[in-house]
Amino acid sequence: KLDDFPWGDFGLESKEDTARFAAWCHAWMRTEEHNFRALPVKERASQDQLLLMWLSTSWGLAFWNQVKAIYDADFAAYVDGLCRRLEADPRGTMEIFRDR
């Protein structure tokens, strides 16, 4: 049944690992989408930091670029804006964690 769903291509060795990875990422991004709606703009800084950290990894960015069409357009545009911030000011994952 793993062949019946387009999990994505993340360079993992098995379909099972790809399915686990994709399922975890989807669950996490749905939580982030909920936070995007639930938190006032002033309180999003820590969530933005987590999203920036995630997008700064090759696997996080690959996941986002492959599946962003399934998320609501406003959230997708917001995350794409964070991607543009990273492109304009590339930083390593640990540098993003130091930002406060």
C-alpha atoms as an extended CHARMM CRD file, in Angstrom:
* protein
*
       100  EXT
         1         1  LYS       CA              0.0000000000        0.0000000000        0.0000000000  PROA      1               0.0000000000
         2         2  LEU       CA              2.9710000000        2.3450000000        0.3240000000  PROA      2               0.0000000000
         3         3  ASP       CA              3.0440000000        2.6450000000       -3.4610000000  PROA      3               0.0000000000
         4         4  ASP       CA             -0.5010000000        4.0520000000       -3.4880000000  PROA      4               0.0000000000
         5         5  PHE       CA              0.4540000000        7.4000000000       -1.9510000000  PROA      5               0.0000000000
         6         6  PRO       CA              2.9580000000        9.9600000000       -3.2930000000  PROA      6               0.0000000000
         7         7  TRP       CA              5.0240000000       10.3810000000       -0.1260000000  PROA      7               0.0000000000
         8         8  GLY       CA              7.7670000000       12.4110000000       -1.7980000000  PROA      8               0.0000000000
         9         9  ASP       CA             11.3810000000       11.7930000000       -2.6700000000  PROA      9               0.0000000000
        10        10  PHE       CA             13.7270000000       12.5510000000        0.2020000000  PROA      10              0.0000000000
        11        11  GLY       CA             16.6180000000       10.2390000000       -0.6760000000  PROA      11              0.0000000000
        12        12  LEU       CA             15.7720000000        7.6970000000        2.0200000000  PROA      12              0.0000000000
        13        13  GLU       CA             16.6300000000        4.0440000000        1.5500000000  PROA      13              0.0000000000
        14        14  SER       CA             13.2120000000        2.4840000000        2.0880000000  PROA      14              0.0000000000
        15        15  LYS       CA              9.6130000000        3.3190000000        1.3150000000  PROA      15              0.0000000000
        16        16  GLU       CA              8.7910000000        2.6670000000        4.9620000000  PROA      16              0.0000000000
        17        17  ASP       CA             11.2920000000        5.3130000000        6.1080000000  PROA      17              0.0000000000
        18        18  THR       CA              9.9630000000        7.7260000000        3.4920000000  PROA      18              0.0000000000
        19        19  ALA       CA              6.3900000000        7.1520000000        4.7030000000  PROA      19              0.0000000000
        20        20  ARG       CA              7.3950000000        7.6300000000        8.3550000000  PROA      20              0.0000000000
        21        21  PHE       CA              9.3250000000       10.7840000000        7.5570000000  PROA      21              0.0000000000
        22        22  ALA       CA              6.5220000000       12.2770000000        5.4590000000  PROA      22              0.0000000000
        23        23  ALA       CA              3.8770000000       11.4260000000        8.0660000000  PROA      23              0.0000000000
        24        24  TRP       CA              5.9200000000       13.0340000000       10.8520000000  PROA      24              0.0000000000
        25        25  CYS       CA              6.5880000000       16.1540000000        8.7700000000  PROA      25              0.0000000000
        26        26  HSD       CA              2.9200000000       16.4910000000        7.8260000000  PROA      26              0.0000000000
        27        27  ALA       CA              1.8640000000       16.1860000000       11.4650000000  PROA      27              0.0000000000
        28        28  TRP       CA              4.3940000000       18.8100000000       12.4980000000  PROA      28              0.0000000000
        29        29  MET       CA              3.4570000000       21.2130000000        9.7120000000  PROA      29              0.0000000000
        30        30  ARG       CA             -0.2580000000       20.8690000000       10.5010000000  PROA      30              0.0000000000
        31        31  THR       CA              0.6140000000       21.8840000000       14.0690000000  PROA      31              0.0000000000
        32        32  GLU       CA              2.5290000000       24.8660000000       12.6970000000  PROA      32              0.0000000000
        33        33  GLU       CA             -0.4210000000       25.7620000000       10.4800000000  PROA      33              0.0000000000
        34        34  HSD       CA             -2.6670000000       25.6830000000       13.5360000000  PROA      34              0.0000000000
        35        35  ASN       CA             -0.1970000000       27.8930000000       15.4570000000  PROA      35              0.0000000000
        36        36  PHE       CA             -0.1320000000       30.3040000000       12.5310000000  PROA      36              0.0000000000
        37        37  ARG       CA             -3.8800000000       30.7770000000       12.9380000000  PROA      37              0.0000000000
        38        38  ALA       CA             -4.0770000000       30.6250000000       16.7300000000  PROA      38              0.0000000000
        39        39  LEU       CA             -1.2200000000       32.8970000000       17.7830000000  PROA      39              0.0000000000
        40        40  PRO       CA             -1.3660000000       36.6730000000       17.5540000000  PROA      40              0.0000000000
        41        41  VAL       CA              1.2550000000       38.0840000000       15.1730000000  PROA      41              0.0000000000
        42        42  LYS       CA              3.2830000000       39.4730000000       18.0950000000  PROA      42              0.0000000000
        43        43  GLU       CA              3.5960000000       35.9940000000       19.5890000000  PROA      43              0.0000000000
        44        44  ARG       CA              4.7530000000       34.1820000000       16.4510000000  PROA      44              0.0000000000
        45        45  ALA       CA              8.4790000000       34.8730000000       16.8750000000  PROA      45              0.0000000000
        46        46  SER       CA              9.2700000000       31.5490000000       18.5510000000  PROA      46              0.0000000000
        47        47  GLN       CA              7.1770000000       29.6320000000       16.0110000000  PROA      47              0.0000000000
        48        48  ASP       CA              8.9140000000       31.4730000000       13.1810000000  PROA      48              0.0000000000
        49        49  GLN       CA             12.2480000000       30.5070000000       14.6920000000  PROA      49              0.0000000000
        50        50  LEU       CA             11.2310000000       26.8340000000       14.6790000000  PROA      50              0.0000000000
        51        51  LEU       CA             10.0000000000       27.0500000000       11.0980000000  PROA      51              0.0000000000
        52        52  LEU       CA             13.1930000000       28.8310000000        9.9990000000  PROA      52              0.0000000000
        53        53  MET       CA             15.2770000000       26.1460000000       11.7160000000  PROA      53              0.0000000000
        54        54  TRP       CA             13.2930000000       23.4410000000        9.9730000000  PROA      54              0.0000000000
        55        55  LEU       CA             13.5180000000       25.1390000000        6.5740000000  PROA      55              0.0000000000
        56        56  SER       CA             17.2780000000       25.6370000000        7.0070000000  PROA      56              0.0000000000
        57        57  THR       CA             17.7730000000       21.8810000000        6.7240000000  PROA      57              0.0000000000
        58        58  SER       CA             17.9520000000       20.2730000000        3.3000000000  PROA      58              0.0000000000
        59        59  TRP       CA             15.2840000000       17.7140000000        4.2220000000  PROA      59              0.0000000000
        60        60  GLY       CA             12.8910000000       20.3040000000        5.6860000000  PROA      60              0.0000000000
        61        61  LEU       CA             13.1170000000       22.5100000000        2.6300000000  PROA      61              0.0000000000
        62        62  ALA       CA             12.7800000000       19.5030000000        0.3060000000  PROA      62              0.0000000000
        63        63  PHE       CA              9.6690000000       18.3900000000        2.1630000000  PROA      63              0.0000000000
        64        64  TRP       CA              8.1270000000       21.8490000000        2.0330000000  PROA      64              0.0000000000
        65        65  ASN       CA              8.8170000000       22.3470000000       -1.6640000000  PROA      65              0.0000000000
        66        66  GLN       CA              7.2830000000       18.9740000000       -2.5370000000  PROA      66              0.0000000000
        67        67  VAL       CA              4.0860000000       19.2310000000       -0.5040000000  PROA      67              0.0000000000
        68        68  LYS       CA              3.2370000000       22.8780000000        0.1620000000  PROA      68              0.0000000000
        69        69  ALA       CA              0.2760000000       22.7500000000       -2.2400000000  PROA      69              0.0000000000
        70        70  ILE       CA             -1.7390000000       20.7110000000        0.2850000000  PROA      70              0.0000000000
        71        71  TYR       CA             -1.6590000000       23.4850000000        2.8980000000  PROA      71              0.0000000000
        72        72  ASP       CA             -3.9400000000       26.5130000000        2.9530000000  PROA      72              0.0000000000
        73        73  ALA       CA             -2.7510000000       29.2480000000        0.6020000000  PROA      73              0.0000000000
        74        74  ASP       CA             -2.2200000000       31.8670000000        3.3120000000  PROA      74              0.0000000000
        75        75  PHE       CA             -0.0640000000       29.5410000000        5.4170000000  PROA      75              0.0000000000
        76        76  ALA       CA              1.8790000000       28.4010000000        2.3450000000  PROA      76              0.0000000000
        77        77  ALA       CA              2.5460000000       32.0210000000        1.3980000000  PROA      77              0.0000000000
        78        78  TYR       CA              3.7080000000       32.7390000000        4.9480000000  PROA      78              0.0000000000
        79        79  VAL       CA              6.1470000000       29.8100000000        4.9600000000  PROA      79              0.0000000000
        80        80  ASP       CA              7.3570000000       30.7450000000        1.4750000000  PROA      80              0.0000000000
        81        81  GLY       CA              8.0900000000       34.2060000000        2.9140000000  PROA      81              0.0000000000
        82        82  LEU       CA             10.2230000000       32.5610000000        5.5920000000  PROA      82              0.0000000000
        83        83  CYS       CA             12.0270000000       30.6510000000        2.8340000000  PROA      83              0.0000000000
        84        84  ARG       CA             12.7730000000       33.9540000000        1.1040000000  PROA      84              0.0000000000
        85        85  ARG       CA             14.1330000000       35.3340000000        4.3910000000  PROA      85              0.0000000000
        86        86  LEU       CA             16.5270000000       32.3910000000        4.5710000000  PROA      86              0.0000000000
        87        87  GLU       CA             17.5750000000       32.8650000000        0.9510000000  PROA      87              0.0000000000
        88        88  ALA       CA             18.3050000000       36.5390000000        1.6020000000  PROA      88              0.0000000000
        89        89  ASP       CA             20.1560000000       35.8250000000        4.8520000000  PROA      89              0.0000000000
        90        90  PRO       CA             21.4110000000       32.2190000000        4.7970000000  PROA      90              0.0000000000
        91        91  ARG       CA             22.1670000000       30.8810000000        8.2560000000  PROA      91              0.0000000000
        92        92  GLY       CA             22.9410000000       27.4960000000        9.6550000000  PROA      92              0.0000000000
        93        93  THR       CA             20.4100000000       25.7290000000       11.8240000000  PROA      93              0.0000000000
        94        94  MET       CA             22.3190000000       26.3420000000       15.0480000000  PROA      94              0.0000000000
        95        95  GLU       CA             22.7030000000       30.0510000000       14.2270000000  PROA      95              0.0000000000
        96        96  ILE       CA             18.9190000000       30.3100000000       13.9930000000  PROA      96              0.0000000000
        97        97  PHE       CA             18.5820000000       28.7370000000       17.4560000000  PROA      97              0.0000000000
        98        98  ARG       CA             20.8950000000       31.3930000000       18.8800000000  PROA      98              0.0000000000
        99        99  ASP       CA             18.6900000000       34.1950000000       17.5260000000  PROA      99              0.0000000000
       100       100  ARG       CA             16.4660000000       35.6930000000       20.2040000000  PROA      100             0.0000000000
